[in-house]
Amino acid sequence: MKIAHLDTGREWRGGQSQVALLLRGLAARGVASVLLAPEGPLLERAAALGAATRPWHARGDLDAAAVAAAQAALRRERPGVVHVHTARAHALGVPAARLAGVERVVASRRVAFPPRRDPGSRLKYRLPVDRWLCVSEAARRALIEAGVEDDRAVVVPSGVDLDAVRAAAGRPAEDLRARLGLSQAVLLLATVGSFTAEKNHALLLEVASRLEARAPQAHFVWVGDGPLLEPLRRERDRRGLEGRVHLLGRRDDVPQLVQQCALLLVASRHEGLCTAAIEAEALGIPVVATRAGGLPEAVVHGETGVLVPPGDAEAMTEAVAGLLSDPARRGRMGERARDHAARFSADRMVEGTLAVYQDLVRSKSEAR
Protein backbone atom coordinates (compact mmCIF):
# COMPACT_ATOMS: atom_id res chain seq x y z
CA MET A 1 0.00 0.00 0.00
CA LYS A 2 1.25 3.45 -0.92
CA ILE A 3 -0.04 6.64 0.73
CA ALA A 4 0.09 10.05 -0.97
CA HIS A 5 0.27 12.94 1.49
CA LEU A 6 -0.65 16.49 0.42
CA ASP A 7 0.37 19.49 2.53
CA THR A 8 0.48 23.18 1.64
CA GLY A 9 2.35 24.58 4.67
CA ARG A 10 5.43 26.60 3.76
CA GLU A 11 6.65 26.93 7.35
CA TRP A 12 7.50 24.40 10.05
CA ARG A 13 4.56 24.35 12.43
CA GLY A 14 2.71 21.74 14.44
CA GLY A 15 0.86 20.24 11.48
CA GLN A 16 4.05 19.77 9.50
CA SER A 17 5.70 18.12 12.50
CA GLN A 18 2.82 15.62 12.61
CA VAL A 19 3.25 14.81 8.92
CA ALA A 20 6.95 14.15 9.42
CA LEU A 21 6.28 11.87 12.41
CA LEU A 22 3.68 10.01 10.38
CA LEU A 23 5.99 9.53 7.40
CA ARG A 24 8.72 8.15 9.65
CA GLY A 25 6.32 5.82 11.45
CA LEU A 26 4.78 4.50 8.25
CA ALA A 27 8.19 3.81 6.74
CA ALA A 28 9.16 1.84 9.87
CA ARG A 29 6.06 -0.31 9.28
CA GLY A 30 6.89 -0.95 5.64
CA VAL A 31 4.32 1.48 4.21
CA ALA A 32 5.51 3.57 1.25
CA SER A 33 4.67 7.28 1.11
CA VAL A 34 4.96 10.11 -1.36
CA LEU A 35 4.65 13.72 -0.22
CA LEU A 36 3.36 16.59 -2.34
CA ALA A 37 4.27 19.89 -0.66
CA PRO A 38 5.92 23.26 -1.35
CA GLU A 39 9.68 23.58 -1.16
CA GLY A 40 10.43 24.21 2.47
CA PRO A 41 11.14 22.54 5.81
CA LEU A 42 8.61 19.73 5.50
CA LEU A 43 9.71 18.64 2.02
CA GLU A 44 13.34 18.72 3.12
CA ARG A 45 12.72 16.67 6.27
CA ALA A 46 10.59 14.17 4.39
CA ALA A 47 13.37 13.66 1.86
CA ALA A 48 15.85 13.18 4.71
CA LEU A 49 13.54 10.49 6.12
CA GLY A 50 13.69 8.67 2.78
CA ALA A 51 10.15 9.46 1.63
CA ALA A 52 9.51 10.18 -2.03
CA THR A 53 8.83 13.91 -2.45
CA ARG A 54 7.24 15.98 -5.20
CA PRO A 55 7.28 19.82 -5.08
CA TRP A 56 3.70 21.12 -5.24
CA HIS A 57 2.63 24.74 -5.11
CA ALA A 58 -0.86 26.08 -4.37
CA ARG A 59 -1.68 29.77 -4.65
CA GLY A 60 -5.21 29.53 -3.23
CA ASP A 61 -8.21 27.30 -2.70
CA LEU A 62 -9.30 27.79 -6.34
CA ASP A 63 -5.93 27.15 -7.98
CA ALA A 64 -6.87 25.02 -11.00
CA ALA A 65 -3.22 24.58 -11.98
CA ALA A 66 -2.44 23.09 -8.56
CA VAL A 67 -5.36 20.66 -8.94
CA ALA A 68 -4.06 19.61 -12.36
CA ALA A 69 -0.51 19.18 -11.05
CA ALA A 70 -1.69 17.06 -8.13
CA GLN A 71 -3.94 15.01 -10.40
CA ALA A 72 -1.04 14.27 -12.75
CA ALA A 73 1.26 13.31 -9.87
CA LEU A 74 -1.37 11.02 -8.35
CA ARG A 75 -1.98 9.31 -11.68
CA ARG A 76 1.72 8.56 -11.88
CA GLU A 77 2.09 7.43 -8.26
CA ARG A 78 -1.14 5.37 -8.12
CA PRO A 79 -1.52 5.52 -4.31
CA GLY A 80 -4.05 3.40 -2.46
CA VAL A 81 -4.99 6.31 -0.20
CA VAL A 82 -4.64 10.10 -0.46
CA HIS A 83 -4.26 11.93 2.86
CA VAL A 84 -4.75 15.72 2.80
CA HIS A 85 -3.22 17.44 5.81
CA THR A 86 -4.17 21.13 5.53
CA ALA A 87 -7.32 23.08 4.69
CA ARG A 88 -5.93 24.16 1.31
CA ALA A 89 -4.71 20.65 0.53
CA HIS A 90 -8.28 19.55 1.27
CA ALA A 91 -9.77 22.08 -1.16
CA LEU A 92 -7.39 21.14 -3.98
CA GLY A 93 -6.32 17.60 -3.18
CA VAL A 94 -9.73 15.97 -2.85
CA PRO A 95 -10.87 16.87 -6.39
CA ALA A 96 -7.39 16.02 -7.70
CA ALA A 97 -7.58 12.59 -6.09
CA ARG A 98 -11.03 11.87 -7.45
CA LEU A 99 -10.06 13.04 -10.94
CA ALA A 100 -7.00 10.78 -10.75
CA GLY A 101 -9.21 7.80 -9.90
CA VAL A 102 -8.07 7.39 -6.27
CA GLU A 103 -10.88 5.69 -4.36
CA ARG A 104 -9.88 6.49 -0.78
CA VAL A 105 -9.37 9.99 0.62
CA VAL A 106 -8.57 10.90 4.23
CA ALA A 107 -8.45 14.44 5.63
CA SER A 108 -6.84 15.65 8.85
CA ARG A 109 -8.71 18.07 11.11
CA ARG A 110 -6.34 19.77 13.55
CA VAL A 111 -8.60 22.57 14.81
CA ALA A 112 -11.63 22.42 17.09
CA PHE A 113 -13.67 25.39 15.90
CA PRO A 114 -16.54 24.85 13.44
CA PRO A 115 -15.96 25.29 9.70
CA ARG A 116 -16.94 28.68 8.33
CA ARG A 117 -20.43 29.04 6.88
CA ASP A 118 -19.53 30.98 3.73
CA PRO A 119 -20.37 29.37 0.36
CA GLY A 120 -16.78 28.43 -0.42
CA SER A 121 -16.33 26.65 2.89
CA ARG A 122 -19.66 24.86 2.57
CA LEU A 123 -18.66 23.63 -0.87
CA LYS A 124 -15.30 22.42 0.42
CA TYR A 125 -16.90 20.36 3.17
CA ARG A 126 -19.18 18.71 0.65
CA LEU A 127 -16.19 17.28 -1.21
CA PRO A 128 -16.07 13.46 -0.99
CA VAL A 129 -13.82 12.64 1.98
CA ASP A 130 -14.03 9.05 3.24
CA ARG A 131 -12.62 9.65 6.72
CA TRP A 132 -11.80 12.69 8.82
CA LEU A 133 -8.93 12.17 11.26
CA CYS A 134 -9.62 14.54 14.15
CA VAL A 135 -6.87 15.33 16.64
CA SER A 136 -9.32 15.49 19.55
CA GLU A 137 -12.90 14.71 20.47
CA ALA A 138 -13.50 18.47 20.48
CA ALA A 139 -12.39 18.66 16.84
CA ARG A 140 -14.63 15.72 15.99
CA ARG A 141 -17.68 17.29 17.67
CA ALA A 142 -17.16 20.53 15.75
CA LEU A 143 -17.16 18.64 12.44
CA ILE A 144 -20.28 16.66 13.28
CA GLU A 145 -22.09 19.82 14.38
CA ALA A 146 -21.19 21.26 10.97
CA GLY A 147 -22.88 18.35 9.19
CA VAL A 148 -20.18 15.69 8.73
CA GLU A 149 -21.62 12.21 9.22
CA ASP A 150 -20.75 10.67 12.57
CA ASP A 151 -19.19 7.52 11.09
CA ARG A 152 -16.82 9.49 8.83
CA ALA A 153 -15.09 11.33 11.71
CA VAL A 154 -12.68 9.44 13.98
CA VAL A 155 -10.32 10.64 16.69
CA VAL A 156 -6.61 10.04 16.20
CA PRO A 157 -4.77 12.35 18.63
CA SER A 158 -1.64 14.16 17.57
CA GLY A 159 1.54 12.31 18.42
CA VAL A 160 4.62 13.35 20.36
CA ASP A 161 8.02 11.68 20.07
CA LEU A 162 8.25 11.23 23.83
CA ASP A 163 11.66 9.55 23.78
CA ALA A 164 13.13 12.38 21.69
CA VAL A 165 11.64 15.07 23.94
CA ARG A 166 12.99 13.44 27.09
CA ALA A 167 16.38 12.75 25.52
CA ALA A 168 16.67 16.38 24.41
CA ALA A 169 15.75 17.60 27.89
CA GLY A 170 18.56 15.45 29.31
CA ARG A 171 21.26 17.03 27.15
CA PRO A 172 23.47 19.85 28.48
CA ALA A 173 21.53 23.10 28.27
CA GLU A 174 22.06 26.81 28.54
CA ASP A 175 21.23 28.05 32.03
CA LEU A 176 18.21 30.16 31.20
CA ARG A 177 18.23 32.16 34.44
CA ALA A 178 21.91 32.99 34.06
CA ARG A 179 21.37 34.06 30.47
CA LEU A 180 18.54 36.39 31.51
CA GLY A 181 20.46 37.73 34.49
CA LEU A 182 18.03 36.27 37.01
CA SER A 183 18.49 34.72 40.43
CA GLN A 184 18.32 30.94 40.68
CA ALA A 185 15.37 31.49 43.05
CA VAL A 186 13.26 32.86 40.18
CA LEU A 187 10.38 30.64 39.00
CA LEU A 188 10.06 30.53 35.22
CA LEU A 189 6.73 30.23 33.41
CA ALA A 190 7.07 28.99 29.82
CA THR A 191 4.83 29.56 26.83
CA VAL A 192 5.67 27.86 23.52
CA GLY A 193 3.83 28.76 20.33
CA SER A 194 3.43 31.11 17.40
CA PHE A 195 2.52 34.72 18.07
CA THR A 196 -0.91 34.62 16.48
CA ALA A 197 -4.33 35.84 17.61
CA GLU A 198 -5.63 32.41 18.59
CA LYS A 199 -2.70 31.86 21.00
CA ASN A 200 -3.77 35.00 22.91
CA HIS A 201 -0.44 36.06 24.39
CA ALA A 202 -2.16 39.33 25.27
CA LEU A 203 -3.97 37.49 28.07
CA LEU A 204 -0.61 36.41 29.47
CA LEU A 205 0.54 40.04 29.61
CA GLU A 206 -2.47 40.79 31.78
CA VAL A 207 -1.61 37.79 33.96
CA ALA A 208 1.99 39.03 34.24
CA SER A 209 0.76 42.44 35.38
CA ARG A 210 -1.49 40.88 38.02
CA LEU A 211 1.25 38.57 39.28
CA GLU A 212 3.77 41.35 39.91
CA ALA A 213 2.54 41.86 43.46
CA ARG A 214 1.34 38.31 44.16
CA ALA A 215 4.33 36.36 42.84
CA PRO A 216 7.28 38.71 42.31
CA GLN A 217 9.59 35.69 41.91
CA ALA A 218 7.78 34.64 38.71
CA HIS A 219 9.15 35.48 35.25
CA PHE A 220 7.62 34.59 31.87
CA VAL A 221 9.64 33.12 29.00
CA TRP A 222 8.02 33.02 25.58
CA VAL A 223 9.41 30.79 22.82
CA GLY A 224 8.34 31.29 19.20
CA ASP A 225 7.75 33.94 16.60
CA GLY A 226 4.93 35.08 14.37
CA PRO A 227 3.01 38.07 13.00
CA LEU A 228 2.02 39.50 16.40
CA LEU A 229 5.51 39.44 17.91
CA GLU A 230 6.23 43.16 17.51
CA PRO A 231 2.78 44.40 18.64
CA LEU A 232 3.08 42.17 21.71
CA ARG A 233 6.60 43.45 22.38
CA ARG A 234 5.32 47.03 22.28
CA GLU A 235 2.42 46.19 24.62
CA ARG A 236 4.81 44.43 26.99
CA ASP A 237 7.03 47.50 27.09
CA ARG A 238 4.04 49.84 27.51
CA ARG A 239 3.04 47.87 30.59
CA GLY A 240 6.60 48.05 31.96
CA LEU A 241 7.00 44.26 31.83
CA GLU A 242 10.17 44.06 29.76
CA GLY A 243 12.06 42.86 32.86
CA ARG A 244 9.53 40.10 33.61
CA VAL A 245 8.38 38.84 30.20
CA HIS A 246 11.32 37.54 28.17
CA LEU A 247 11.02 36.88 24.42
CA LEU A 248 13.40 34.12 23.35
CA GLY A 249 12.41 33.82 19.67
CA ARG A 250 12.35 30.53 17.79
CA ARG A 251 14.53 27.93 19.45
CA ASP A 252 15.75 24.43 18.65
CA ASP A 253 16.26 23.51 22.33
CA VAL A 254 12.68 23.84 23.57
CA PRO A 255 12.70 20.73 25.83
CA GLN A 256 15.88 21.93 27.56
CA LEU A 257 14.29 25.33 28.19
CA VAL A 258 10.92 24.01 29.36
CA GLN A 259 12.68 21.56 31.70
CA GLN A 260 13.94 24.60 33.65
CA CYS A 261 10.45 26.03 34.18
CA ALA A 262 7.92 25.54 36.95
CA LEU A 263 4.86 25.65 34.70
CA LEU A 264 3.79 25.83 31.07
CA LEU A 265 1.07 28.40 30.35
CA VAL A 266 -1.35 28.12 27.40
CA ALA A 267 -3.77 31.03 26.90
CA SER A 268 -5.29 29.92 23.59
CA ARG A 269 -8.73 30.90 22.36
CA HIS A 270 -8.77 27.79 20.13
CA GLU A 271 -6.72 24.59 20.22
CA GLY A 272 -7.18 21.35 18.35
CA LEU A 273 -5.19 19.52 21.04
CA CYS A 274 -1.86 21.31 21.90
CA THR A 275 1.27 19.21 21.58
CA ALA A 276 3.27 21.89 23.45
CA ALA A 277 1.24 21.02 26.56
CA ILE A 278 1.80 17.29 26.05
CA GLU A 279 5.55 17.76 25.58
CA ALA A 280 5.72 19.74 28.84
CA GLU A 281 3.75 17.02 30.61
CA ALA A 282 6.17 14.40 29.26
CA LEU A 283 8.89 16.29 31.14
CA GLY A 284 6.86 16.42 34.34
CA ILE A 285 5.94 20.08 33.98
CA PRO A 286 2.34 20.92 35.01
CA VAL A 287 0.25 23.07 32.66
CA VAL A 288 -2.09 25.98 33.33
CA ALA A 289 -4.29 26.35 30.26
CA THR A 290 -7.59 27.65 29.03
CA ARG A 291 -10.48 25.24 28.68
CA ALA A 292 -10.50 25.74 24.89
CA GLY A 293 -11.06 23.13 22.18
CA GLY A 294 -9.07 19.98 22.82
CA LEU A 295 -7.05 21.32 25.76
CA PRO A 296 -9.20 19.46 28.33
CA GLU A 297 -8.08 16.26 26.58
CA ALA A 298 -4.40 17.24 26.70
CA VAL A 299 -4.51 18.55 30.29
CA VAL A 300 -6.45 16.74 33.04
CA HIS A 301 -7.83 19.44 35.33
CA GLY A 302 -6.61 19.02 38.90
CA GLU A 303 -4.30 16.14 37.99
CA THR A 304 -1.78 17.22 35.34
CA GLY A 305 -2.52 20.93 35.54
CA VAL A 306 -5.28 23.47 35.94
CA LEU A 307 -7.83 24.60 33.35
CA VAL A 308 -9.46 28.03 33.41
CA PRO A 309 -12.15 29.70 31.26
CA PRO A 310 -10.81 31.16 27.98
CA GLY A 311 -10.05 34.85 28.27
CA ASP A 312 -10.26 34.92 32.09
CA ALA A 313 -7.07 36.64 33.26
CA GLU A 314 -8.07 36.60 36.92
CA ALA A 315 -8.77 32.85 36.92
CA MET A 316 -5.43 32.15 35.24
CA THR A 317 -3.63 34.43 37.71
CA GLU A 318 -5.23 32.57 40.63
CA ALA A 319 -4.28 29.20 39.17
CA VAL A 320 -0.66 30.21 38.54
CA ALA A 321 -0.24 31.88 41.92
CA GLY A 322 -1.75 28.87 43.68
CA LEU A 323 0.60 26.39 42.03
CA LEU A 324 3.68 28.57 42.49
CA SER A 325 2.97 28.72 46.22
CA ASP A 326 2.55 24.93 46.51
CA PRO A 327 5.63 23.09 45.19
CA ALA A 328 4.41 19.77 46.60
CA ARG A 329 1.24 19.99 44.54
CA ARG A 330 3.27 20.89 41.45
CA GLY A 331 5.40 17.82 42.05
CA ARG A 332 2.40 15.51 42.30
CA MET A 333 0.93 17.00 39.12
CA GLY A 334 4.25 16.56 37.34
CA GLU A 335 4.33 12.84 38.14
CA ARG A 336 0.78 12.35 36.86
CA ALA A 337 1.60 14.44 33.80
CA ARG A 338 4.38 12.06 32.74
CA ASP A 339 1.98 9.14 32.81
CA HIS A 340 -0.75 11.06 30.99
CA ALA A 341 1.61 12.10 28.18
CA ALA A 342 2.18 8.44 27.28
CA ARG A 343 -1.34 8.40 25.76
CA PHE A 344 -0.09 10.71 23.01
CA SER A 345 2.98 8.89 21.75
CA ALA A 346 3.93 9.15 18.09
CA ASP A 347 3.56 5.38 17.79
CA ARG A 348 -0.08 5.57 18.88
CA MET A 349 -0.75 8.30 16.32
CA VAL A 350 0.87 6.28 13.53
CA GLU A 351 -0.95 3.07 14.50
CA GLY A 352 -4.29 4.88 14.69
CA THR A 353 -3.78 6.50 11.30
CA LEU A 354 -2.62 3.27 9.68
CA ALA A 355 -5.67 1.45 11.07
CA VAL A 356 -7.92 3.97 9.28
CA TYR A 357 -6.03 3.47 6.00
CA GLN A 358 -6.29 -0.30 6.29
CA ASP A 359 -9.98 -0.19 7.19
CA LEU A 360 -10.69 1.98 4.15
CA VAL A 361 -8.73 -0.28 1.80
CA ARG A 362 -10.51 -3.34 3.17
CA SER A 363 -14.00 -1.82 3.04
CA LYS A 364 -13.56 -0.52 -0.52
CA SER A 365 -12.26 -3.89 -1.67
CA GLU A 366 -15.19 -5.72 -0.07
CA ALA A 367 -17.66 -3.33 -1.72
CA ARG A 368 -16.53 -4.32 -5.20
ZIUR-V490804 format. One record per backbone hydrogen bond with DSSP energy under -0.5 kcal/mol. NH is the residue of the N-H (numbers start at 1). CO is the residue of the C=O. Records with the same first field share a line. If there is no record, write none. Layout:
# ZIUR-V490804
NH: CO ; CO
This chain:
# ZIUR-V490804
3: 32
4: 81
5: 3 ; 34
6: 83
7: 36
13: 11
17: 13
18: 14
19: 15
20: 16
21: 17
22: 18
23: 19
24: 20
25: 21
26: 22
27: 23
28: 24
29: 25 ; 26
30: 27
31: 26
32: 1 ; 30
34: 3
35: 52
36: 5
37: 35 ; 54
41: 10
43: 38
44: 40
45: 41
46: 42
47: 43
48: 44
49: 45
50: 47
51: 46
52: 33
54: 35
56: 37
63: 60
64: 62
67: 63
68: 64
69: 65
70: 66
71: 67
72: 68
73: 69
74: 70
75: 71
76: 72
77: 73
78: 74
80: 2
81: 2
82: 104
83: 4
84: 82 ; 106
85: 6
90: 86
91: 87
92: 88
93: 89
94: 90
96: 92
97: 93
98: 94
99: 95
100: 96
101: 98
102: 97
106: 82
107: 131
108: 84
109: 133
122: 118
123: 119
124: 120
125: 121
126: 123
127: 124
129: 127
130: 105
131: 105
132: 152
133: 107 ; 131
134: 132 ; 154
135: 109
140: 136
141: 137
142: 138
143: 139
144: 140
145: 141
146: 142
147: 144
148: 143
152: 149
153: 150
154: 132 ; 152
156: 134 ; 154
158: 135
160: 344
162: 160
165: 161
166: 162
167: 163
168: 164
169: 165
170: 166
171: 168
176: 174
179: 175
180: 176
181: 177 ; 178
182: 177
186: 183
187: 217
188: 186
189: 219
190: 188 ; 263
191: 221
193: 223
195: 225
196: 194
199: 196
200: 196 ; 197
203: 200
204: 200
205: 201
206: 202
207: 203
208: 204
209: 205
210: 206
211: 207
212: 208 ; 209
214: 210
215: 211
218: 215
219: 187
220: 244
221: 189
222: 246
223: 191
224: 249
228: 195
229: 226
232: 228
233: 229
234: 230
235: 231
236: 232
237: 233
238: 234
239: 235
240: 237
241: 236
244: 241
245: 241
246: 220 ; 244
248: 222 ; 246
249: 222
257: 253
258: 254
259: 255
260: 257
261: 258
262: 188
263: 188
264: 286
265: 190
266: 288
269: 198
270: 198
278: 274
279: 275
280: 276
281: 277
282: 278
283: 279 ; 280
284: 281
285: 280
286: 262 ; 284
287: 304
288: 264
289: 287 ; 306
290: 266
291: 308
292: 290
294: 271
295: 292
296: 293
297: 294
298: 294
299: 295
301: 299
302: 305
303: 300
304: 300
305: 300
306: 287
308: 289
312: 309
313: 311
316: 312
317: 313
318: 314
319: 315
320: 316
321: 317
322: 318
323: 319
324: 320
325: 321
326: 323
330: 326
331: 327
332: 328
333: 329
334: 330
335: 331
336: 332
337: 333
338: 334
339: 335
340: 336
341: 337
342: 338 ; 339
343: 340
344: 341
345: 342
346: 160
349: 345
350: 346
351: 347
352: 348
353: 349
354: 350
355: 351
356: 352
357: 353
358: 354
359: 355
360: 356
361: 357
362: 358
363: 359
364: 360
365: 361
366: 362
367: 363
368: 364 ; 365
